[in-house]
Amino acid sequence: MKIILHWIIISIAVLVSAQIINGISVDPLWVVLIVGACLTLFNMFIKPVINILTLPLNIVTLGLFSLVVNGLLFWYLGTFIKGFSVSTFSAAFLGALLVSIINWILKKVFHFDF
């Protein structure tokens, strides 16, 4: 049940970021659910491994390199998923940052413990 809630929260955050940030577009609305599922699976399985591999860079940059990794993933999903496009890396970086902020706020408001 927690995975489904996390998927819904991420999908809502992707939809909001596509509405706010120029350069991010979602053509059919159901693509938001696919992007949310991909981001959820990435956060569950791949992100812990990447965090361990990039630990020295995260220590040097005080954790800011994680934002770059999130932006690169967001940009990659824009090239991989049809109907979801991200035009520039700066749009991907801002989109990933906005998704992270919305995810954090909604987890705090609804007291989800993922």
C-alpha positions in Angstrom: 0.0 0.0 0.0 2.9 2.4 0.8 4.4 1.8 -2.7 1.1 2.8 -4.4 0.8 5.9 -2.2 4.4 6.8 -3.1 3.7 6.2 -6.8 0.6 8.5 -6.6 2.5 11.3 -4.8 5.4 11.2 -7.3 2.9 11.2 -10.2 1.1 14.2 -8.8 4.5 16.0 -8.4 5.5 15.2 -12.0 2.1 16.6 -13.2 2.6 19.8 -11.2 6.2 20.2 -12.4 5.0 19.8 -16.0 2.4 22.5 -15.5 4.8 25.0 -13.8 8.1 24.5 -15.6 8.6 25.5 -19.3 10.4 22.8 -21.1 8.6 19.8 -19.5 5.6 18.4 -21.2 3.3 15.4 -20.7 1.2 14.8 -23.7 -1.4 12.1 -22.7 -2.3 12.4 -19.1 -1.8 8.7 -18.3 2.0 9.1 -19.1 2.3 10.8 -15.8 1.5 7.5 -14.1 4.3 5.8 -16.1 6.8 8.4 -15.2 5.7 8.3 -11.6 6.1 4.5 -11.6 9.6 4.7 -13.1 10.7 7.3 -10.6 9.2 5.3 -7.7 11.1 2.1 -8.9 14.3 4.1 -9.3 14.0 5.6 -5.8 13.4 2.1 -4.3 16.0 0.0 -6.1 18.6 2.0 -8.0 19.0 5.2 -6.0 20.5 3.5 -2.9 23.2 1.9 -5.1 23.9 5.2 -6.8 24.1 7.0 -3.5 26.8 4.6 -2.3 28.8 4.9 -5.5 28.6 8.7 -5.5 29.2 9.0 -1.7 32.6 10.7 -2.1 31.2 13.3 -4.5 28.2 13.8 -2.2 30.5 14.4 0.8 32.6 17.0 -1.1 29.5 18.8 -2.4 27.6 18.5 0.8 24.8 16.4 -0.9 24.2 18.7 -3.8 25.5 16.1 -6.3 22.3 14.1 -5.5 20.3 16.9 -7.1 22.4 16.5 -10.3 21.8 12.8 -10.3 18.0 13.4 -9.9 18.1 15.9 -12.8 20.0 13.5 -15.0 17.4 10.8 -14.3 14.5 13.2 -15.0 16.2 14.2 -18.3 16.8 10.5 -19.2 13.2 9.6 -18.6 12.3 12.5 -21.0 14.2 10.8 -23.8 13.0 7.3 -22.9 9.3 7.6 -22.3 7.1 8.7 -25.3 4.7 11.5 -24.4 7.0 12.9 -21.7 9.6 15.3 -22.9 12.2 17.4 -21.2 13.8 20.0 -23.4 17.0 21.0 -21.5 19.0 19.9 -18.5 18.0 23.0 -16.6 14.3 22.1 -17.0 15.1 18.6 -15.9 17.1 19.9 -12.9 14.3 22.2 -11.9 11.7 19.5 -12.5 13.5 17.0 -10.4 14.0 19.6 -7.6 10.3 20.5 -7.7 9.3 16.8 -7.6 11.6 16.2 -4.6 10.2 19.2 -2.8 6.5 18.2 -3.4 7.3 14.6 -2.5 8.9 15.8 0.8 6.0 18.2 1.6 3.3 15.6 0.9 5.1 13.0 3.0 5.3 15.4 5.9 1.7 16.5 5.6 0.2 13.1 5.4 2.8 11.5 7.7 3.8 8.8 5.3 6.8 6.7 6.3 8.4 5.3 3.2 
